[in-house]
Amino acid sequence: MEINISTDLSDKIPGFKVGIIIYDNIEVGPSPQMVKGRLQLFQEALFFDLEEKEFTDFSGIKEWRAIFKATGANPSRYRPSVEALYRRIKKQNYLAPIHSAIDLNNFFSLLYEVPIGIYDTDKLKGDIAIKLGEDTDGYVGLNGRFNSLENMIASADHDGPFGSPYVDSGRTKVTEETKRAIQIIYLQTKTPVKEAQQLTKSLMDMFLEIHGGEGTYSILEG
């Protein structure tokens, strides 16, 4: 499987980069108490931060709103997924545990202030392109409704788009039956490559500690 960033995206967003992690032989299940505890404590601390700060005081949210605007999407209507998580926490609508892969994904998204997607590799077909969505691109998302991806950043396989820093599709979602997965970290453009590698490896190491299996990571630049 090859993964590429399209030139139309890299032309619009100079410095665009993603962290890619490939997992094999993992075991997904209910989150251990350590993960649930960290996620809950981080949300409670973030709630108090959000009483004193605006969303755009967080560099990751500020940058991802700017990225959405640069691609032609309205960030006030289509919010980056990390901002949507922060808005839930501001309302004290804390994220409830789902399973170990999603809970860890959400924790690192909150921590790094960036969108992160995780997908079941066995539900993907062919190579992956990270690109700008066209007017015909869209899918039924994890939010339960159809989402147009026109002018949105989208990850697509042979069958079409399956993921986005806006909302992911239901087609490739990770479940407790997932054994192989791919994780895409939509990094801040200003993050130096060395730091991006460290962030990506830290996420991978904790994921493998919880789920077992093997993993490899890389940084893909536009």
N, C-alpha and C positions, 0 to 999 in steps of 0.2 A: 504493500500500500504506500503510495506516494502522497505527500501533502504539500500543496503549493499555495502561495498568496498571489492572487491575480494582480496584473499590472494596473488595472483600473482602480483597484483599492490602494495599492502602494503609491500611485500617483496622487491620489486625493489626500492620503494620510501619510506624509513623510515620517519615517521612523517606525511605522507600524510593525509590531512584532507580537508573537504569541509563544507561550511555552507549550510544548507538546509532551505528554507522557503516555506511553503505551504500557498497559498492564496485561499480564497473562497469569492464568491459574489462580485467580483470586477467589476468595470466599466472602460474599456479601451477606450480612445478616443484621439483626438488631444491634444498634450501637452499644459498645461497652460504656459503662458508667463514666469513664474518663472523658470520652468524647461528648457525651450528653452534658456532663458537668461543665466542661470548657465552653461549650456552645451557650449554655444558659448563663454562665458568669460573664462571658464576653458581651452578650446581649444586654444584661442588666447594667454593666459599666457603660456601654454605648448609649443606653437610654439617658443616663445622666449627662453624658457629653452632649447629646442632641438637645437637651434643655437649654444649653448655653450657646450652641453653634448652629449655623445654617448648614444645609447639605453641601453647598459649594465651598464650605470651609475645609472639606475633606478633599485632598488633592486628587484622589482617584476618581471620585464622583465628578468633580469639576472638569477633569480632563475628558472623561467619557461622555459627558454632556456636550463638550466641544467637538468630540469626534462624531457624535451623532449629527450635530448641526452641520459639520463639514461634508458629510455624505449626502445631505439633503433631507434627513429625517428630523422631525420636530421633537427635541428632547423633553419638551413639556407634555407632549402627548404620548410619545413612545419613550419610556424611561429605560436607561440601562438597568439590567437586572440587579446589579449591586445597589443602585439607588432605590429600587423597589423594595429590596430587603431592609435598607436603612429606614425607609418610610414606614414599614410595618413596625419596626422596633420603636420608632418615635411615638407610635400609637399604643405601645406596649402590647402589640399583637405579636408576641414572640413566636419564633419558629419552633414548632413541635418536632420531636424526633420522627424521622421517617424510616430510614435504615442507614447503615454505617457509611455507605458511599455518598449518599446525598447529604447526610449530616456533616461529614468531613468537608465535602465540597462547599457547603454553605458557610462553614466556619472559616475556611481560608478565603472565601470571597469577601466576607466581612473584614477579616484581618488585613488582607492585601488591598482592599478597596477597589477591586476590579471584578468584572464578570468572569465566571468560570463555568464551563460546561463539561459534563461527563456523559459518555455515550457507550452503548453496548456494541463492541466491535463486530459481533456476529450478526448484527442487524444492519450493518453497512455493506455496501457493494462498490467495489472498485476504488479508484483513487479519490482523494478529497481535495476540493478547491475552496479556499477561503476568499470570498469575492463580494462584490456589491450586488445586492438583489435586484432583479429585473421586475418589470411590472407583472409578469406571470408567476413570480416566485411567492410561495406561501405554504402554510401548513396549519393543521390543527395542533395547537401548542399545549404545553403542560397546564396552561391556564384554562383549558377546556373550550377555547374558541378558535376560529380561523384567524390567522395573523398574516397580513400581507407583509412581504419583506422587500417591497420596492424601496430602493435607496437605503436599505439596511445592510449591515455586514451580515453575511450568511456563510455557513459552512455547508457544503453540498457534496454528495457522493453521486454515483451513477444514476440513482433514482430521484435526485433533486435535493433541495435544502433539507437539513435535519437539525441545524443548530444556529444560534445567534446570540450575541451579547444582550439581546432584548428578551427573548424567551425561546426555550428549546421546544422541539417537537415531541409528540408522544411516540413517534415511530421508533426512535432509537434509545428510549429511556432505559436506564439501568434499573434492574430489579434484583431480588435476592437470588435469582437463578443465573445472573450474569457471571461469567467466568473470565471474559476478556473485555477490556474497556480502553477507551482513549479519552484523555482529559485535555481540554484546551483552555489555557489561561490567557485571557485577553489582557496583556500587560499594558502598563502606561508607556507611551512612546518615549518619554524622557528617561525611563529606567535604563541604566547602562547594562550592556550585555552580561557582564560578570555578575552584577546584582540579580539580573533576571535569571541567570543560571542557578544562583544560590537559592532564590525564592522557589523556583521550580523543583529543585532537588529536595528542599525541605518538605514541600508538599508530598512529593513522591515517597520520601523516606517514612513519613508518618502514615501515609496510606498503606504502604507495604507492612508496616508494623502492625496495623489493625487487620489487614485483609490477607496477609501472606502473599505467596506468588512471587513473580518477578516483574521488574519494571525497567524501562529505559526512557531517558528524557532528552530533549533537544530544544533549542531556541530557533524559531523560524522568523526570519526578517524579510520584509517586503523590499 
